Amino acid sequence: MNEDDPSLQAQPVGSGEKQQLMLVTGMLGAGKTTALRVLEDLGWEIIDNFPVRLLDRLLDPANHEESGTSGPLAIGFDSRTRGFDAQRIIRQVKTLVERGSVELTTLFLDCTSAELERRYNETRRRHPLAHDNPVAVGIRAERDLMAPLRRWAEVLIDTSDFTSNDLQRTIRDRFGEESPAEMTITITSFGFSRGMPPLADLVFDMRFVDNPHWDPVLRPMTGQDAPVGDYIRKDPAFDEAFERMRDLLMLLLPRYKAQGKSYVTIAFGCTGGRHRSVFTAELMGEALRLAGFSPTLLHRNLGARAADLLEGGLPRGN
């Protein structure tokens, strides 16, 4: 018997095709369930709360039909997994990948501890690792447990400032089969009073422009309303500043693309995220579309009911 006969050797899943596998993990409350649901909509087979120690058995080619082709598989797990040991999981998965039958992607969803604590308090859920202690204690313990996986992950998404829709869009952009091969450009507005967006590549501060908030008629409006735009454009500094920002982007975006950058996020900020930043983001989106780009527009704080109060409580110079 010839042991080198290929017909006697175990074949990879899917008749020579590698099994596309994504491991989805992260901090509890950071959005794992939402991410998995979007992946399922994109055609991935989903298994959540999977005992990772059984991964070898799940991906054993003998468990699949010889003529079948396995679709992409996303497996979700977290610190609640029985016998959770991050280092052991990493070693096990690396050994599995070395067999050559798996094409692996690792996704880690993170979030600031303060935002996680706020989410737990808002939903009144108990943190599984807190026991009878405050939520913050459980979050700290979980972060220590998850640290090796966070360092190891290929893709890290911080959802601290994300709405559910923001996370869904990000997952679709990064992992959808129909995502464009061209560079994905996102233009977002935000309010500095609620913190800067963590994933922004370029940030422009629009607080040097006259603030429509101080006009009682314009205050309830947003940067999407024409009277607000007219007010902003009357500021003698706006048009020149906008032209320089546009020219800078026209210089940088092709160079980002040439360097192989797949995603670029351009953020415009003002105090509350409702007037100046929104108007400028809309105007820049139009300028980039005229230049042949296809940007996506997001307004992070446009629907925030507290934005007016936050902005109104600041001195007129901000």
N, C-alpha and C positions, 0 to 999 in steps of 0.2 A: 504493500500500500504506500502510495506517494503522499507524504504528509504535506508536501508543498502544493498539491492539487488545489486550485482555488475553489473548486466546487465543494471541498471538504471544510472550508473555513467559514466562520460566521460572517454573514454579510450585514452591512449597516442597514438601519431602518430605511424602508422605502426603496428597495432594490438599488442600492448604491447612493441614494440621496441622503444627505445628512438631515437629521431631525433638528428643525429650528426650535430652539428652546429659550424661553425667557424666564428668569427668576425675578419675581417682583416682591420686594420686601421694603422695610423701612419702619419709621416710628409709628406707633399706634395713633391713629387720628390724623395722619399726614395725607391720607387719600388713597391707600392701597385698593380698597374696594372700588372706588370710582375708576381708578386706572384699569383694573381688571375688567370692569363692565365695558369700557370703551374698547379695550383690546378684543373682547368678545364680539362687539359690533363690527370690528374690523376683520373678523374671520378667524381669530385665534380660538383654539380650544382652551378652556379655562378650568383650572383646578385650584381652589382656594383652601387655605389652612391645611396644606398637604404635609404629612410627615416626611421631611426631606431625607431621612435615613432610608426611605423606601424608593428613592429616585432610581437607583440601579435597577431594581426590579421593574419599575414602571417603563423604563426605556430599553429593557432587554428585547432585542430583535425577535426573539422566539415568541414574544407575546403579541406580535403584530402579524397580520396576514401577509403571506409572501408576496402577493401581487398588489397589495395596497400601498398607497403613498400617504404617509402621515403629514397632516397639516401642521402649521405652527402651533406650539404648545406653550402656554403661559402658566406658571405655577406660582401661586402666592403663599407666602409664609411669613411669620413674624415671631416675636419673642415668646408668644404663648405656645409655640410648638413644643410638644412633649420632649423632654431631654434636650432642649435647645442648647447648642454649643456652636457659636459662630465659627471658630477656628476649625472645628471638625467638619462643619458644612463646607467650608471653603476647600479643605483638603479632599473631601469626597467628590465635589464637583470637578475640581481640577483633574483628578484621576479619571473621571468619566469623560471629560473632554479629550484627554490624551488618547483615548481609544479611537478617535477619529470619526465617530458616528454622530456627533452632536455639534451643532453650530450654536454657541451660547451667547446670550446677551443678559447682562445683569442690571437691573433697575432698582435704585434706592430712592424712596420718597422721604424727604426730610422736612423739618419744620422747626422753627425756633421754640425753645422750651416755654417761653412766655405765651406764645400763640397756642401751643398745645394745651397749656393750663387753662387758657381762656375758653377753648373749645370744650374741654371736659366740664368746666364749671357751667358753661352755657347749656350743655345737654344733661347735666347732673349725672353723668356716668362716672363710675368708679374706675380708677386705673388698676389693671390687674396686678401690677407689681407694688402698688402702694399699700395694700392690705388696710390696716387701720390708721395709716399715716396720711398726711396731706398729699394731694395729687403731685405736687412738685417732687416729692421724694420718689414716687414711682417713676416719674419721667427721668430723673437723674439715673436711677438704677437701670432703666431700659436703655438709656443712651450709652452707658458703659457696656452693656451686653451687645449692642448693635454696632459699636465702633469699628470692629474689624470688617464687617460687611459693608459699612459705609466707605471705608478706605478702598475696599476691593472692587466696588461697583464701577462698571463702565459708564453708566448714565446716572447722574444725580440730579433730581428735580426738587427744588426747595419750594414748598407750597405755602409758605408763611403768609404771603400777600395774595394768594390765589383764591378766586371763587371756584366753585365746582366747575363752572363753564370754562374758566381759564385752564384748569387742569385737563379737562376733556380735550380742549383745543390743542394743548401741548402734546398730549399723547397721540392724537391723530396726526399732527404734523411730523412727529418723530418716527412713528411706527406704522402709519398707514401705507399700504402697498401702493396706493394711488397718489401718495404725496409727490409733489413735483420734484424733479431732479435739480431744478434751479434753486438758488439760495432763497430761503424763506425769510422775509423781512416783516417784522412786527413793529408797528408804531403805537406807543402807548402814552396816555396822559396819566398824571398822578398828582397827588397832593403831598407836599413835603411834611405837612402836619401829621400824616399817617405813615411816614417813613418812605425811603426810596425803594424802588423795585429791585429785588436782589439779582435778577438775571439780565439787567440792562447792560448792553455793550457801550452805548453812548447816551449820556444824560445832558440835557440842556435845561438850564434854570431860567424860567421866564418871569421871575419875580421882579425883574428890572422894568417891566412894562407897567403902565398905569393900570390900576386894579378896578375892573368894573363892579366889584363887590360894593364899593363905596357909593355907587349910584343906586338909590332906592328902587328906581324903575328896573334896572338891569339885574339887581341882586337875585331875584327868583329865577332868572334865565340861566342859560348855560352857553358855553362856547359854540354850540351848534345853532344858536339863534343869531340871525343877521344883525340885530342892533348891538349885540355884544361884540361881534366881529368888527362892525364899523367903529365902535368905541376904541377897540384895541389898535386898529390900524391908524387912528388919529395920533397915537403916540409917535413923535418924530423919530424915535429910535427903532421902531418895530420893523419897518420895511427893510432898512439896511441890514439889521441883524438877521432877519429871516433869509435874505439873499445870501449872506455869508454862511449861514448854517446849511442852506440848500447846496451851495457850491462845495462845501466841505463833504457833504454826503455824496455828491456826484463824484468826488475824487476818491473817497474811501470805499464805497460799495463795490466798484469793479475790482479793487485791489483785494478786498476781503474774499470775493468770489475766486480770484486767481490763486489765493492761498488755500482754497479748499474749505472755506468756512461755510457751513450749511445753514446756520441760523444767525440772524442779526436782529437785536432788539434795540430800537431807538426810543428813548423816553424823554418826554417834555413835562417838566414839573412847574407847578405854581403853589400857592399856599394851601388852597383847599381842593385843587384838582377839578374845578368845575368851569372856570372861565378861560383864563389865558392859556393854560396848557392844552385844554380841549380844542380851542380854536386853532392853535399853532399845529397841533397834531393833525387835525383835519386838513389844514392848508398844506402841510408837508406831504400828507398822503396823496393829495391831488397832484402836487408837483412831481412826486416820484412816479406816479402812474403815467403822467405825460412824458416822462423820461424813459418809459418802457419797463419799469418795475411793477410788481404786483404786491404791494404791501397789505398787511392785515391791520386794521385799526382796533385798538382796545382802549376803553376809558375806565380806568380802575376805580376811580372814586366818584364817578358821575352820579351814581345812584345813592351815594352815602347821605343819609338824612342829617348826620351831624356835621357835615362839611361846612355848612354856613356858620354854625356856631363856632367851630374851630377857627374859621377864617375871621369871623367877626370879632373874636376876642383878642386878635393880634393887633399890634400898633399899625398905624396907617403906612408906615415905611416898609412893612414886610410884604 
